[in-house]
Amino acid sequence: MKAPPFEYHRPQNLTDALKLLGGTDVRVLAGGQSLVPMLNFRLLAPAALVDINGLEELQGISTSDGRLSFGAMVRQRDIERHEGLAAVAPIFGEAVREIGHRQTRNRGTIGGSLCHLDPSAELPMLFVLHDASLTIQSMAGTRRVHIRDFIQGAMSPALETGEILTRLEMDAWPQGHGYAFLEHARRAGDFAMSSAACLLTFDAQGVVTRASVCVGGLGERPVRLDGAESLLTGKMPGLPLFAQVADEISGLPADGSIHASASFKRQIARTLLQRALIRASERAGFAVVTS
């Protein structure tokens, strides 16, 4: 099928884009990797599209002063190839390489993924893992929203009419931290059935001093495992501990599908999380105790 008729606008600055977004039944066109198929299948029929690909204000990745900053129109492929980001936050490159295929990553954007909010998407999970702060703008002004408040459910971002996501910011983790992002899909490029990611820091003796743990693909949104983070903090990395941490997944709600039941998806997530914790510990230079 083909898309229904719509007006097409391509503003050259953010102010003009925000003025256009104040209209009735308007959609933002970023990378188009989700929006265009939805238009072609007639799942959406907006009156107008506002193409924001020409907005320089929404570009750029910064890794200075211990902060990470991303413009909403940064392409997924740019994240994958950014040397400065790889040096301070290598988990981004690892996760982004799991997104679709190179051709889709050439077009897909951070903002597009964050505003579409597919439950299996990698980028929302990464920003939850890092406690990101989002900048949202409209003609009425600017507001900041924490990532956990922004994600209200599947395909449900906390955006009001006339608003646009412009930038995401977060603190970088210390140099030499452990990290890992793993997911399982039926085949390369498919949406993940389940995924798991973690960030760990250690003291000189190998005791975990800080942990961030997140799983995705189970329900409507990525989930930070606060209980798992508490279990890890203050302990040495070890397989029995990691198994205990993975037990935190057992009580999480999960949605089954024709490809995997809810219980199977939770079991996948448990296995991925234990593997991620092992990998993160080893990357930080600490051996994992087996007993």
N, C-alpha and C positions, 0 to 999 in steps of 0.2 A: 504494500500500500504506500501511498504518498501522504505527506503532511497536509492538513487542512489549510485553507488560506489564512494568512496573517500579515500584519504590517511588520516591516523589518526596519530597525534603527541601528545605526552603528556610531554612537557618540565617540568623540575624540578626547573627552576629559570626564572626570568623575562627576563634576557638578551637572553637566548635561545629562549624564546617565541617571543620576538621582532624580532629576526633573521628570524624565521619561517614566521612571518606575512609579511615579505617583499616579499614573493612569490606571484604568480599570482592566483587570485580567491581563496583566503583563508578566512575561517570563524572561529571566536572564539567560542568555546563551553564553556559556564559557567555553569549555572544550567540546561540548556537544555529545560526549560519548554515551550519556544516558538520556539526555533530552531528545536528541534527534530520533533515536529508535522509538521513544514513547510518542513522538509526534507522528511518525510514519505508521504506527499501529493504531493511531487515533485514540490513544489513551489520554492525550491532552489536546485541547483545541483552544489555545490562547488567542486573544485578539491581536497581540503584538509581541514581538521578540526584541529585546535590547541586547545587542551583541557587544560585549565588553572586552573583546580581544584587543582593541586599540588603546586601552587605558594603561598608560605607563605607571600611574600611581599604584597599581595593583601588582607590580612586578617586583622581583628582587628577593634574594636570600642574604641575610646578614648573620654572621657568627661572632661578632665582636663583643668584648666586655662581659663574657660569660652569659650572654643572652642569644637565643635563636629567634630570628624573625623571618617570617615568610609572607610575601604578598599573596593574595588570594588567587591571582592568575598565574602563579608559578606552575610550570608543567611538571608532571610526574617524572618525565625523562630528565629534566633539569636537576631534580633532587637526586636522581640516580647517579648523575655524572658530576655533581658538585664536589670538588676536592676539599674545599674548606669545611663543608658539612661532614664529609666522610672522616675528617681528622678529629672532629669533636663529638659527633653524634652518628657513629657508623650504623646504628640500627635503622636509620632512615633508608639508606641505600639497600640494606638487606631486605627490608619490608617492601619497598617499592618494586623491587625486581619480581615480587610475587604478583603484582597487579597485571592482569590481562597479558598482553603481548607488547612488544616494543612499539608497534604501530599505534596502539591505543594509548600508550604512555606518552607518545609524542604529542598527543592532543589533550589528554586528560589533565585537569588542573586540581590543585589543592582545594580551592573554593568549591569547585563543582562537586567533588567527592563529599566535602563536609556539608554541603547543602542538600545533596541527594540522599545521603545517609543510608546506603544499603547496609543491612545488618552484618554482612560479611566483609565489608570494605576494610582495607588495611589502614588508610590514612586516619579515619576517625579514631581507630584503636591506638595509633601512635600518639595522637594528641591527647587522648585520655591518659595514656601512660605517662606523659610529660606534664600533666596538669596545665595545659595550655590556656591562655587568655585570648579571647577573640575580640577584635574591633569591628563594630557594626555601625554603618553610617546611613543617614537619610537626610532629607532636606531639613528635618527638625533638629539634627545634631548628631553627636557621636555617643555611643555607649560601649562599655566593656562587659563581656559575659564570659564566665568560666565554662570550659568545655563540657563539664558534666551537666550544667544547666542548659547549655545550647542544644544538646542531644535529648530531645523529648520522646523519641521513639523512632521506629522505622520510617524513614522518609519524612521525618517531622522535626525540622530545625526550628529554633526559637527566633524566627524572623517575622517581623510585622510587615504589612503592606508598605511598599516604598523603601524598604531597607535592603542593604547589600553588605555582605561580608567583605571586608577589605584587607585585614591582616591578622596573622596569628603569631603570638609571642610566648616564649617560655624560657625558663632557666636551663642552661646546659648542665649536664652532669659532669663531675670532675674527670679530668684526664685519666685514662686507664681503668675506667669503670667496666664492669662486666655487662654484657648485653646479649640478647638473642631474640629473634622473631621467627616463629615456625607456624606453618599452616598445612592443612591437608585438604586436597581437592581431588575430585575423581580423575582429572587429567590437567596437565599444565594449562594455565590460563583460565580455568573455571573458577567460579566463586567458591570460596573455602567452605567446607562443612564445619570446621572448627579451626581456631587459631589461638596461639598463646605467645605472650611476649613478656620479657622481664628486663629490669635494670638493677644492678647490684653494685654497692661499694663495700670495701673491706678495710679493716685496719691492718697493721703490719703483721699481726698474728693470724690473719685469715678469718677473723670474725666479721660477720655481716653487720655493717653499720647503718645501712639504708637500703631499702628495697622498694621497687615499684613493680607490680604484677598485674597483668591484664589478660583477659580472654575474650574472644570474639566469635561470632557466628552461631552462638547458641540461641539467643533470643533476639529482641528488637534492637539492642544496643550493646556496645562493648562494655564489659564489667571490670572495674578495678576490684581486686580481691584484697580488701583492707585487712581481713583476718589473716590471710596468707602472708602479707607483709609484716604483720606483727609477729607471726611465728618465726619468720626468717631472721628478724633483727636481733642481734646479740648472740647468734649461734654460728657454729662452724658449718660449712657446707657438707652435706652428707646425704646418701641415698635414703636412709630412713626419714630424715627431716624432709626431704623433697617429696617423699610419698605422703607424709602427713600434710604438707602444704597443698598437694594436689587434691587431697580429700575435701578441701574447701569448695571444690567444683561440684561435689555431689548434690548439694542443696540448691544449686542455681536452676532457675527456670530455663527450659529449652524447648524449642519448637521443632518437631519432627517434620520430615518431608518424604517424598517418594524415594530419595536417595539414602536417607539415614534417619533412624528413629531418634527421639530425644535422648534416650539412654545411651545409644551408640555415639551420638555427638558429644555427650559429656565424657564418655570413655576416651574418645579421640583427644579431647581437650586435656584430660588428665595426663595422658601419655606425652602429649606435646609440651605441656608445662614442665614435667619432670625433665624432659630432654633439654628444654630451654634453660632451666636452672643449672643443669650440668654444664652446658655450653658456656653460659655466662660466667660461671665460676672459673672455668678453665681459661677463658679469655682474659680474665682479670689476673691470672697467674696462680690460682689456688687449686690444688688437687681436691677431688671430692672423696670423702670418706665413704667406704662401701658398707660399713657395719657400725 
